[in-house]
Amino acid sequence: MKLKFLMKSMSKAIHIIAFDVPYPPNYGGIVDVFFKLKTLHELGAKIIYHCFYYKGNNSPSPILDQYCDQIYYYERKKNVGKLLMSKLPFVVASRYNKVLLDNLLKDKAPIFFDGIQTAYFLSHPFLKDRIKLFRANNIEHDYYKGLAQWEKNQVKKAYYKWEAKKLQKFEQNLRHAQGILSVAKMDIPHFSQYAPTHHVPPFFNQSAVGNLSEEIIPFCLFQGNLSVTENQESAIFIIKKLAPLVKFPIKLAGKNPPQKILDLAKKQSNIEIIANPPQDEMEALINTAQVNLLFTFQQTGIKLKLLHALESGKHIIINSFMDDSGIFSEMCDVANEPSAIADKISELMQVPFTKSISEKRAELFGEYYNNKKNGQKIIDLFISLSE
């Protein structure tokens, strides 16, 4: 009965603006975008979809047609020099497109701005009477400040600092939304200064669940995009600080590891670099590793790879920066110092990942991370704002 009521109430379409073409969902941020679209479609929402792309980098995908009643694509601007001089953040200014505004004005349907990159028209006077929800993936200016902190290249460091300042100023536009959907529970106090803020955790591939064996295969896994500075810092920490204290193999798997990581790994006998593993190999590594290591030194948003490991992996060790208001500490072991992490690895290498451990974690996990339940939150919010 409730689903029929919701589908009837959602007979008017929702506009969703995505910052990138969300297929294939092959990196953290876009995973949430794709599975959110898929879930809302499955719950009966009619979707008018708008997404941006860089010509030659990504392109329109016919896979998305099955989830959308209408779909529009917009090429991102490439005039980097001019856009960098703009008062607007580059990630916002490069997605300005007058045709998008024209398409939004074809009806009076609610609008979902999926990330600050999509929010150019959030404050536009032509949309002042429209229902608008904003998806907060993280506190974007804090994320860019963190990138600047770790970046060694002085040109990139300057860009990240400048972008952070512009993003912080642009964030004031969130006052024009009727609601904000925060990925991270810890970010709710920050975003509540602009509009009523709700915790809607990230959407992800819930079907990618491993059939976990209780057999102990004694190795640790760290996985992530190794071309990203944040992940490089975590990899360097593991190689230089942790590996010398651990007697077990540690595998670092991910995209495009730089030469400095490859060179460092050669100096440590228990480190193995697995560069650009295909998806099936990465899945097998996550499933079979006795311990998944997931560290970050920048507490922004939620790391989708952690959700993946919680669904598909065995024991997980995180540091405090990976946690979100204590949610993950219930399901993972938390340690920060190399000696404490090494001790925990030694302990967990002796503990089979049993069915009872898996079931207990799944129960805790399902309280927050369930695509259908969180998609329903979005639909219910649109309905309440429409009444």
N, C-alpha and C positions, 0 to 999 in steps of 0.2 A: 504493500500500500504506500509506504513512504517513498519508494523509488518512483512509482507512478506519479505521485504528487509532485516530486521534484522535477521530473521530466516535463510535466505539464507547466510548472512554474518557470522552467528554463526554456520555454518555447521561443523566446527571443534569444538571439545569438549573443555570444560573448566575443568581443575582439581580444585577441591575445597578440602582443608584440614581443617577438623573440629577438635577442641580440645576435643570433647566429642561426644558420640552418642546423636544426637539431638532429640530423641524421647523416652519418652514423653517430651514435652517442659514445664517442671515443675519448672524451676527457671530462674531468670532474664536473665543471659547471654546466656543461651541455647535457649531462646525464639527467640532472634534475629537470631541465627544460623539456627533454623528449618524453620522459615517463610521466611528467605532469600532463602534457598534451594527451598522451595515450590514455591516462586514467580518466581525465575529464570527459573524453570522448566515450569511454566505456560506461561512464555514469549517466550518459544521455545528453550531455551539453552539446549544443550546436556551436561550432567554432569557426569564426572568421580569423584566419591566421595571417600574420604579417611577420616576415623575417628578413634579416639582412645577410648579405654575403659579400665576400671579396672575390671578384672575378679571377679565376685561375687558382684560387685557394680552396674555396668550397663552392658548391653550386646547388641550384634547386634540385630537390629530391622527390621523385614520384611516389616514394614510400609514404610521404606525409599526406598525400591526397586522401588516403583511407580514413584519416582522423579528422579531416577538416571539411566543412561545408563549402568554404571558399578559402583560397590561399593566394597571397601576394608576396612577391620577392622584390627586394630593393638592394641595389648595388651600393656598397659603402664607398664613400668618397676617398680618393687616394692622394689628394693634394696635401701631403703631410706638412710641408712648410707653412702653408697658409693656415691649416687647421691648428697647428701648434701655437700660432699667434693669437688664436681665438681666446676670448675670455671664458669660453666653455671648455670643460674637459674634452680632451681629444676623443675619448671613447664615446662621448655624447655627440660632439660636433660632427664626427665622421658618419653619424647615422641620421643626420638631418635629411629629410626628403619630403618636399611639398606634396607629392603624390600620396604619401602615407596619410597626411592630414586630410586630404580630399577623400580618401577611402574611409577614414573614420567618420567623416561627416555625412556619409551616404545614409546613415540611419542614426538612431539614438541608443543603440545597444551599449551595455556596460563595457568598460575597457580594462584589460589586465596588462599592466606594464611589467614585463618579466625581467627585472634587473635595471639598475640605474642607467645602464648604457642605452636603454630604450626610452628614457623619460624626457626626451627633448620637448614633446608637446604636452607633458603632464600639466603645466601651468597655463596652457594656451587659453585665451579668453573664449574662443569658439567652443571649448570643451568644458566650460565652467559649470554647466548644469548636468554633466554626464556623471554616472557612477564610475569611479576609478579606484582600482586596487593596485597597490604597488608591491612587488616581490623584492624583499631585501635579502640578497644572498650573503652579504656581510656588510660591515661598516667600511665602505670602499676606500675612503681616504686613509683609514688606519692600515688597510691592506697595502696601499701604495707607499705609505711611510715605512712599512716593514720591508717592502722590496728595496726601497732606497737604502735602508740600513744595511742590508746584506750585499748590495750590488758593489762590485769592485770597479767596474767601468764608470769613469767619472761623467761621461755624457749621459749614459743611462741613469745614473744616480740623480743627476740634475733633472732629467725628464720626470722621474718618479716623484721627486719632491715637488716639482711644479704641478704635476697632475694631481697630487694629493691636496694641494692648496685649492685648486679649482674644484675638485670634487667636494671638498668640505663646504665651499660656498654654494655650489649647485644643490647640495642636499637640502637647502631651505625650501626647494620646490616641492618637497614631499608633503608640505602643508596642504597641497591641493588635492591630495588623495583622501578618500573617505575611510580607507583602511590600509594597513601595512601588514604583510605576511612575512614574518621573520623566519629564516631558515634556522637560526640559532636562538635558543632560549635565552642565552646570556646577553643577546643584543636587544631584547625587548625594552629595557629601561631607556636605552639610547633613542630608539625610534619612536617611543611613546610621546616624545616632546612634539612630534609633528602630527600624529593621527593615532586613533586607536590601533594598537598593535597586537597581533595574534601569532602564536607559535604554530607554524606549519612546517614541520621538518622536511628535508629534501626527499624527492621522489627518486626511485632507483629501480634497478632490474631485480624484482623479487623472484623471478623465475630462475635466476642464476645461483641456485643453492646446491652446494656440493654434497655428495654422498660420502660423508666422512667416515674413515676407518679409524678404529681405536689403535691400530698399529702405530708405534712410535717411529717416525722417520726423523732422526735427530739433526735437524737443521733449522736455522732461523731465516726469515724472509723479510726484507724491506723492499717495498715496491712503490713506484711513482714515476712521474715524468722527470727524468734526470737532466733534461735541458733547462729546467726551471731552477732558478737560484735557490729558492726556499728548500727544494728537495736535495739540491747539491749540498747545502749546509748540513742537512740531516745525514746524508751519506758520508760526508767528511767526519762528522761526529762519530758515526758508527765505526768507520775504518780506523781513525786515529785514537779515539778514547775508549771505545767499547771492545772492539775485536781483540786487543791484546789481553783482555781479562777473561775471555771466553774460550773454552776448549772446543766448542762445536762450530761447524761450518755456518757461515752467514752469507746468504745470497742477496745481492742487490740487483733487482730486475726492473727495467724501465726503458723509456724512450730516450734515445740519443745521449748516452752518457758522454760528457766532455772528456778530453784527453787528460785533464788534471785528475779526474776521478779514476780513470783507467790506470794512470801512473801510480797514484797512491795505493790502489788495490794490489798492485804487484809487490808492494813492500810488506803485505800482510798475508801470511800463508793460508789463513782460514777464510779469506774473502774471495768470493766469486762474483764477477760482473756478468749479468745476462742482458745483453743489449737488444732492444727492440724485439722482445719475444712475441710471437703471434698470440692471439687471444686465447686459444685453447691451451697453449703452454703456460700462459700466465694463470689461467684458471686452475690448472693442475698444481702449480707451485703454491697458490693460496690454499688449495684444498689439503695438500700433503704436508706443508710445513708444520712442524710441531709447535713453533712459536712464530707468529706474525709480529714484527716490530714496526710500529707506526709512530714516528716522532715528527714534531714540527717545533719551530722556535718562534712562531708567529701565530698568535691566537686570534684568528679571523675566520668566521664562518664554520661550516662543518665539512670535513674531508670525506668525500664520497667513497674513497678507498677504504675508510674505516667501516662504513656501513657494509661494503662488499665483504670485507674480512669477517665482520660479525655474522653475516649470513652464510658465508662459504668457507670460513677458516676454522682452525682449532684455537689454541690459546693465543691471546693477544696481550702484548705489553705496549702501553702508550705512555707518553709523558703528560704532565699537567696541562700543557698548552693544547693538547688534542681533546681535552674534556670539554663538556658543555654543561655548566651548572650542575655537575655531579652525575649527569645522566649516564655517561660512559663508564664512570668508575664502578658502577654496579655490575658491569658486564666484562670489564677488562681489568688487568693488573696495571697499576699506575706506579711508575718509578721514574726518577729524574736523573740521579747521579749515576755515572757509569758503574760504580761498584754495586749499587743497589740493583741496577738492571741486570748485571752479570749474575748476581746471586739469584734473582728471580728466574733467569733463563735456566740455570742449573737445576733449580727446583722443578720447573715445569717440564723439563726434559724427562723427568721420572713419572709424570702424571698423565696417564692415558686420557684422551678427550672422550669421555664416556657419553652414552646416550642421555643419562640423567643430567650431566653438565650442559649438554647441548639443549635439552628441553627447558632447563631453567633459564638459560640465556635467551632462548627464543621467546619465552613468556615475557621477560623484561623488555626485550627488543620490540615486541609487538605493541607494547603500551604506547610507544612514540612513533615507531617507524612502520607504517602500514599505508601503502599507496591509496587504497580505496577509502580508508577512514580519513586521510588527510585531504583527498580530493573532495570528499563530502563536506569537509569544513569550508572549502572555497565556495562550493555551490551554495551551501547554507548561508554564507556571508553575502553573496550576491543577492540571494532571495530576500534576506532581511533588509538589505539596503534598498531593494526595489519596492518594498511594501509601503 
